[in-house]
């Protein structure tokens, strides 16, 4: 994984080096070893983990876990699902998901 982790305004994010060739990433559900290939698949896994779907913003897919302050916000279009979104899911669901190189 290339890039720099940046902490700004209480948020940690990965800033990838623009000049380097990056490998494509995929989100994997660790217990089943399944690659998350669609939002429908991801939603099923998140619901099983206690996440609830929010329908407030029509441009985003949002999930909230009642027992936490965590909110996962994803672009409505799965083609815009990037590594930054994947890492957000991984951090908020330890030992359930991981990001791997394709």
Backbone as CSV, one residue per row, in Angstrom:
resi,resn,N_x,N_y,N_z,CA_x,CA_y,CA_z,C_x,C_y,C_z
1,UNK,0.857,-1.158,0.000,0.000,0.000,0.000,0.907,1.224,0.000
2,UNK,0.787,2.058,-1.000,1.617,3.245,-1.059,0.783,4.451,-0.682
3,UNK,1.435,5.433,-0.133,0.736,6.648,0.244,1.131,7.075,1.637
4,UNK,0.434,8.084,2.101,0.722,8.657,3.405,-0.584,8.765,4.178
5,UNK,-0.558,8.322,5.424,-1.726,8.499,6.285,-1.695,9.918,6.826
6,UNK,-2.798,10.654,6.649,-2.880,12.049,7.067,-3.968,12.174,8.131
7,UNK,-3.631,12.822,9.237,-4.597,13.092,10.288,-4.941,14.576,10.225
8,UNK,-6.215,14.891,9.962,-6.632,16.283,9.826,-8.059,16.419,10.344
9,UNK,-8.274,17.362,11.241,-9.599,17.624,11.817,-10.223,16.368,12.420
10,UNK,-9.405,15.565,13.091,-9.911,14.372,13.756,-10.183,13.188,12.850
11,UNK,-9.777,13.265,11.579,-10.028,12.189,10.625,-8.701,11.711,10.048
12,UNK,-8.521,10.381,10.007,-7.337,9.788,9.395,-7.731,9.276,8.021
13,UNK,-6.943,9.631,7.012,-7.227,9.140,5.665,-5.918,8.866,4.948
14,UNK,-5.999,7.989,3.961,-4.837,7.625,3.173,-4.781,8.506,1.935
15,UNK,-3.676,9.230,1.776,-3.462,10.037,0.583,-2.451,9.279,-0.260
16,UNK,-2.923,8.785,-1.397,-2.067,7.988,-2.258,-1.177,8.883,-3.104
17,UNK,0.032,8.411,-3.381,0.979,9.165,-4.193,0.489,9.204,-5.635
18,UNK,0.270,10.383,-6.153,-0.283,10.541,-7.496,0.689,10.112,-8.589
19,UNK,1.974,10.174,-8.328,2.951,9.886,-9.364,3.239,8.413,-9.575
20,UNK,2.761,7.546,-8.671,3.082,6.135,-8.778,1.925,5.360,-9.384
21,UNK,2.239,4.214,-9.963,1.214,3.311,-10.483,0.655,2.522,-9.306
22,UNK,-0.647,2.556,-9.135,-1.268,1.895,-7.999,-1.968,0.622,-8.439
23,UNK,-1.862,-0.363,-7.583,-2.620,-1.578,-7.858,-4.066,-1.347,-7.450
24,UNK,-4.944,-2.036,-8.114,-6.355,-1.926,-7.820,-6.634,-2.647,-6.507
25,UNK,-7.593,-2.147,-5.741,-7.917,-2.713,-4.441,-9.267,-3.404,-4.479
26,UNK,-9.442,-4.343,-3.549,-10.732,-4.991,-3.394,-11.010,-5.151,-1.900
27,UNK,-12.283,-5.104,-1.558,-12.710,-5.294,-0.183,-13.114,-6.749,-0.014
28,UNK,-12.579,-7.378,1.033,-12.841,-8.799,1.272,-13.475,-8.978,2.642
29,UNK,-14.548,-9.764,2.692,-15.166,-10.159,3.958,-14.339,-11.331,4.480
30,UNK,-13.607,-11.115,5.566,-12.614,-12.079,6.043,-13.233,-13.415,6.480
31,UNK,-14.297,-13.444,7.297,-14.812,-14.749,7.747,-15.230,-15.674,6.596
32,UNK,-15.776,-15.121,5.520,-16.219,-15.949,4.396,-15.227,-15.956,3.233
33,UNK,-14.223,-15.076,3.300,-13.229,-14.887,2.243,-13.880,-14.489,0.907
34,UNK,-15.020,-13.788,0.983,-15.717,-13.329,-0.216,-15.275,-11.922,-0.592
35,UNK,-15.066,-11.704,-1.879,-14.791,-10.364,-2.389,-16.125,-9.637,-2.493
36,UNK,-16.181,-8.421,-1.972,-17.397,-7.616,-2.037,-17.478,-7.032,-3.441
37,UNK,-18.433,-7.544,-4.232,-18.536,-7.176,-5.637,-19.713,-6.265,-5.937
38,UNK,-20.519,-5.955,-4.917,-21.676,-5.082,-5.127,-22.106,-4.487,-3.792
39,UNK,-22.881,-3.424,-3.878,-23.418,-2.839,-2.660,-24.440,-3.759,-2.000
40,UNK,-25.174,-4.535,-2.775,-26.148,-5.471,-2.199,-25.422,-6.480,-1.298
41,UNK,-24.306,-6.964,-1.769,-23.496,-7.911,-1.003,-22.958,-7.262,0.271
42,UNK,-22.422,-6.037,0.127,-21.896,-5.302,1.273,-23.003,-5.018,2.283
43,UNK,-24.162,-4.616,1.801,-25.271,-4.297,2.705,-25.669,-5.519,3.531
44,UNK,-25.736,-6.691,2.911,-26.074,-7.913,3.652,-25.074,-8.170,4.778
45,UNK,-23.788,-8.002,4.468,-22.747,-8.242,5.484,-22.849,-7.214,6.620
46,UNK,-23.058,-5.944,6.265,-23.160,-4.906,7.287,-24.402,-5.086,8.159
47,UNK,-25.525,-5.443,7.548,-26.750,-5.674,8.323,-26.550,-6.825,9.304
48,UNK,-25.853,-7.864,8.877,-25.555,-9.000,9.760,-24.687,-8.585,10.947
49,UNK,-23.898,-7.532,10.766,-23.012,-7.041,11.831,-23.686,-5.985,12.708
50,UNK,-24.967,-5.720,12.469,-25.694,-4.776,13.314,-25.791,-3.360,12.785
51,UNK,-25.354,-3.130,11.551,-25.466,-1.808,10.937,-26.890,-1.619,10.410
52,UNK,-27.359,-0.398,10.448,-28.674,-0.043,9.919,-28.504,0.909,8.759
53,UNK,-29.342,0.765,7.767,-29.288,1.634,6.588,-30.006,2.939,6.872
54,UNK,-29.396,4.053,6.466,-30.013,5.377,6.530,-30.426,5.764,5.118
55,UNK,-31.575,6.397,4.984,-32.086,6.794,3.670,-32.216,8.309,3.546
56,UNK,-31.516,9.067,4.378,-31.659,10.522,4.411,-31.141,11.232,3.176
57,UNK,-30.013,10.793,2.637,-29.382,11.471,1.505,-29.506,10.601,0.259
58,UNK,-30.205,11.057,-0.771,-30.394,10.233,-1.969,-29.108,10.010,-2.778
59,UNK,-28.071,10.801,-2.518,-26.817,10.673,-3.265,-25.814,9.727,-2.598
60,UNK,-26.148,9.272,-1.389,-25.224,8.429,-0.638,-25.907,7.173,-0.133
61,UNK,-25.099,6.146,0.060,-25.511,4.958,0.791,-24.917,5.142,2.180
62,UNK,-25.750,5.148,3.211,-25.243,5.384,4.559,-25.694,4.288,5.506
63,UNK,-24.777,3.938,6.409,-25.054,2.924,7.420,-24.611,3.458,8.772
64,UNK,-25.408,3.155,9.799,-25.105,3.571,11.166,-25.210,2.370,12.072
65,UNK,-24.312,2.295,13.028,-24.378,1.226,14.022,-24.885,1.844,15.317
66,UNK,-26.017,1.374,15.763,-26.725,1.965,16.894,-25.866,2.077,18.151
67,UNK,-25.026,1.098,18.408,-24.224,1.075,19.630,-22.988,1.967,19.565
68,UNK,-22.779,2.673,18.442,-21.588,3.512,18.266,-21.982,4.862,17.651
69,UNK,-20.993,5.712,17.479,-21.206,6.981,16.778,-20.787,6.874,15.317
70,UNK,-20.399,5.665,14.895,-19.886,5.464,13.541,-20.969,5.607,12.475
71,UNK,-20.582,6.231,11.377,-21.424,6.361,10.199,-20.560,6.026,8.987
72,UNK,-21.039,5.130,8.152,-20.356,4.804,6.903,-21.132,5.478,5.780
73,UNK,-20.461,6.331,5.021,-21.079,7.019,3.884,-20.350,6.625,2.613
74,UNK,-21.115,6.127,1.653,-20.550,5.630,0.401,-21.226,6.297,-0.779
75,UNK,-20.498,6.484,-1.881,-21.142,7.036,-3.078,-22.209,6.071,-3.585
76,UNK,-23.297,6.596,-4.094,-24.412,5.763,-4.563,-23.993,4.811,-5.688
77,UNK,-23.069,5.251,-6.522,-22.584,4.469,-7.659,-21.414,3.583,-7.212
78,UNK,-21.562,2.253,-7.327,-20.518,1.322,-6.902,-19.215,1.538,-7.674
79,UNK,-19.271,2.056,-8.882,-18.061,2.341,-9.665,-17.213,3.443,-9.041
80,UNK,-17.793,4.225,-8.146,-17.061,5.290,-7.449,-16.597,4.849,-6.062
81,UNK,-16.772,3.584,-5.749,-16.351,2.994,-4.483,-14.838,2.822,-4.524
82,UNK,-14.119,3.635,-3.771,-12.656,3.697,-3.822,-12.027,3.119,-2.558
83,UNK,-10.712,3.033,-2.556,-9.995,2.453,-1.421,-10.244,3.240,-0.130
84,UNK,-10.432,4.525,-0.212,-10.699,5.318,1.005,-11.990,4.849,1.671
85,UNK,-12.991,4.487,0.878,-14.249,3.964,1.423,-14.030,2.573,2.022
86,UNK,-13.211,1.777,1.345,-12.917,0.424,1.833,-12.226,0.476,3.190
87,UNK,-11.233,1.357,3.318,-10.514,1.459,4.586,-11.415,1.979,5.702
88,UNK,-12.366,2.830,5.373,-13.332,3.310,6.358,-14.136,2.139,6.917
89,UNK,-14.566,1.245,6.039,-15.321,0.062,6.453,-14.449,-0.859,7.310
90,UNK,-13.195,-1.044,6.913,-12.272,-1.903,7.653,-12.054,-1.369,9.069
91,UNK,-11.805,-0.080,9.198,-11.537,0.513,10.510,-12.751,0.391,11.433
92,UNK,-13.934,0.498,10.880,-15.154,0.465,11.702,-15.687,-0.944,11.925
93,UNK,-15.058,-1.942,11.324,-15.460,-3.341,11.462,-14.227,-4.225,11.589
94,UNK,-13.511,-4.038,12.649,-12.253,-4.766,12.839,-12.467,-6.272,12.757
95,UNK,-11.533,-6.947,12.111,-11.503,-8.409,11.943,-12.621,-8.945,11.042
96,UNK,-13.400,-8.085,10.411,-14.477,-8.540,9.536,-14.152,-8.320,8.056
97,UNK,-13.444,-7.235,7.771,-13.114,-6.890,6.384,-11.641,-6.546,6.290
98,UNK,-11.088,-6.712,5.105,-9.741,-6.204,4.831,-9.659,-5.794,3.370
99,UNK,-8.706,-4.909,3.094,-8.473,-4.437,1.733,-7.262,-5.179,1.201
100,UNK,-7.423,-5.730,-0.005,-6.337,-6.480,-0.633,-6.080,-5.939,-2.039
101,UNK,-4.863,-6.164,-2.520,-4.548,-5.843,-3.903,-5.202,-6.876,-4.811
102,UNK,-5.680,-6.417,-5.964,-6.300,-7.338,-6.935,-5.224,-8.178,-7.575
